[in-house]
Amino acid sequence: MRVLGAFRHGHIAGADLSSVRLRAADKLLLEGPADGFRALAEVGDVASVTEPSGRAYRRRQAPVAIIALLGIVALAALNVMPINILALVAVAAILLLRCIDSDEAWQSVDGSILVLIFAMLIVGAGLEHTGAVELIVDMLTPLLAGLSPFLTLLAVYFTASILTETVTNNAVAVVFTPIVIALASELGVDPRPLAVAVMIAASASFATPIGYQTNTLVYGAGNYRFTDFLKIGVPMNLIVGLTSSFAISIFFPL
């Protein structure tokens, strides 16, 4: 164990740690292995206030993780097995070969995100089964019927982008994608470029602090104002939108 600092009432106890006389309620910043922290806690002379959640790299298992990832991509591309089954096999291999522990695996699962995705999938299914998708498509078709395929792509992209700035990106992707696919069928165009446009637009949220989780984190930590996001985010949305639409039209000709 190594002492990196000693603090008393929120201030550094002394410049030279070797000469510091510790008192009750002093705080120490320690560096060492997990076993060392457990041994100190068992002695009872010190109490652990906080412990780092990160764990040391297990570089010997790194090739296993890389092979698992490459195996999923390669075997799925060759249609050897469905990608969801391959992912489960890879997870089992990673756990059995001790690349990560089971508690680390469970900690990486964000329950709120899963609930959000499942909830929006239910909303999307509700839109389809109640005829709401057809209703929305019937409203949009006359507006887009006279546009060229590229302008239709731009309209879909920026509609998804505006929606993403006000609600979560997951919700936009789940709810708007079936609408766009049905709209493409009604207009007689390939649905793939429109679906890709929704996918990119739902992930390219720069203009508001509520459009994406990282925006919200930066908004609070950096003490930004809402207008700060508008000043930088709106031009970024326009640049990314136009660039993405041109790229989509090249790779997926309309």
N, C-alpha and C positions, 0 to 999 in steps of 0.2 A: 504494500500500500504506500502511496505517496501523497503527502499533503501539498496541495497547490495554493491554499489560501486559508486564512483565519479571519473571521468577521465577528465583531462585537457591536451590538445595537445598530446593525446595518452599515458599519464602517470597518475598514481593514484594521485588524488588531495591531499590526506592526509590520514594518517593512522587512525585517529579518525574522523569518519564521522560527529559526533556531533559538531566538531569545524571547519568544512570546510565551508568557505564562497564562495558560488557559484558565478560564473561570467557568462557573456554571452558566449555561445558556449560550456559550459561545458556539459559533457555527464554523464547521470545517468543510472545505471543498477538497474531496479526496479523489484519487485516481487509482484504480486497481481492478483486479478480477472480481467476478461475482462471488466466488468463494470467500474472498477477503472481506467483502461487505457482510456476508452472512456470519462469518466468524466474529466480527466486531459487534454485530447485533446480539449474538449469543453471550458475549462477555457482559454486556449490560452497562458499561461505562458510557457508551454513546448511543444515541437514538437516531435512526435514519429518518430524515425529513423528506427527502426526495431521492429517487434512484433513476438513472437513465433507463429508458425503455428499449433503446437499441442494443443489439447484441453484436459480438465480434464476428467478422467475416469468416465464413468457413470455406476458404479458397479451395480446399481439396475436393469439395463437392461442386465447385463451379462448373467443371466439364459436364457433370450430370444434368445440371439445369440447362446448359446450352444445348446438349444433345436432345433433351426432352422438348425444348422449343423448336429446334430444327426438325425433329421427328414429327411433331404435330403439323407443321407447315408442309413438309415434303409428302407425308402420307395422305394428308387431306387433299393436296394438289393432285396426287395420283389416283384419287378416289379409292384408296385401299379401304378406308373406313370413315364413317361420318366424323366430322371434326369434334362434335360434342363427346363422342365416345373416346376419341384420341386424347382429348383434354383430361377426361377422368382418369385414363390410364396413366398419363404423364403425372398428374397430381399424386396418384397412388405411388408411383415410382419415386417421386421426390420426397414423399413422406417416409417411405420404407428405407430409403438410402440416407435419411437424416440430413437432407439439405436444409429443411426447416422442421421445427417441432410442431406438433398438432396445435398447441396454444397459439403459436405465431400465425398459423394458418387461419384459425378462427378469428384472431384479432384483426386480420387483414380484410375480413368481410364486414362491409358497412351495411348494417341492417336498414338504416333509413333510406339509402339509395335503392336497395332491393325492394323495399315497400313502395317507394315512389315509382319504380319501373313497373312492378306488378300492377299498381293502381292505374297507371296510365295505359297499360295494356288492356285492362278491363274497360277503361273509358274508350279506347280505340275500338274494341270489340262492340261496345254499346253503340258507338256511332255507326258501325257497319250494319248491325242487326236491326236498328231502329229506322234505317233509311236516312239518317242524318247526312251521311256521306253523299248520297245521291242528291239530296236537297242542296247541299253546298256546291256540288259540281254543277247542278242545273243553274245556280246563280252565277257561277264564275265562267261557264262556257261561253255565253254571249259576249262577255267582256274580253275574252282571250281569243275568240274565234277569228277575228280579223287581224291578229298579230302574226308576224313571221315566227318560225320556230325559235330563233335566237331570242327575240323579244319575249316570247313565252317563257323561255328558260330564265331570262332576267327577272321577269315578273314573279315567277315561282321562287327564285332565290331570295329576292329582297322581301317578299312576303314572309318567308320563313325566317329571314334575318330580323325583321321587325317583331315578329311574334317571339323570337328567342330573347329579345331585349326586355320583354315584359313578363314572360313565364320561363320555366326551366327548359333547358335544351332537350332533356329527355322527353318531356311532355310534347314539345313541338315535333320531335322525330317520330314519336309513336302515333300521335294523332294526325299529323299533317301528311305523313307518307301515304296511307291508304287513300286520302283525298286526292293527292297528286297522281297516283297510279290510275285511279278511276277517271280523273280529268284527262290524262294522256290518252286513255282508251276512247273517251268521248271526242277528243280533238283529232284522233287518228295519227298520233305521233308515238315514237318510242318512249316508254316510261322510264327507261334506265337513266338517261341524262337528268330528268326531272327529279328522280329519287336521289341521285348523287348530289344534286344541287341542294336538296333539303338536308342531306347528311352533312354537307360542308357548312351550310348556313347555320344549322343548329349548333355547330361547334365554334363558329366564328362570331363570338359575342364580345364586343369591345366598347359599346357606346353607353352602357349603364352598369352600375355596380351590382345589379340584381340579376343580370342575364346569365351569369355563370358563377360557380362557387368560388373560384379563385379571385374573381373580380371583387366579391364581397370581402374576402379575407384581406386583400390589398387595400380596399377602401377603408376598413377599420384600422389596420395597422399603420397605414401611411397618412391618416388624417386628411384624406382627400375630400373634395367637394363633388357633388353630383355633376356640376358643370365641367369639372376637370375631365371626367370620362367622356362627356359630349364633345369637348374640343378635340381630343385625340382620337376617340373611338369612332366618331362618325366618318372622318376621312379614311380611317383604317377599314371600316366596314365597306365603304365604297370601293377602295382599292382592291381589297380581297375579293369582293363580290364580282367586280368586272374581270379580274384576273382569273378567278375560278371559273366563271362562265365561259370565257374564251377557251380555257383548258378543257373544260367538259365538252364543249362543242367540237374540239379537235379529236379527243379520244372516243367520244360517243356522238358521231355525226347525227344530226337531227334530220 
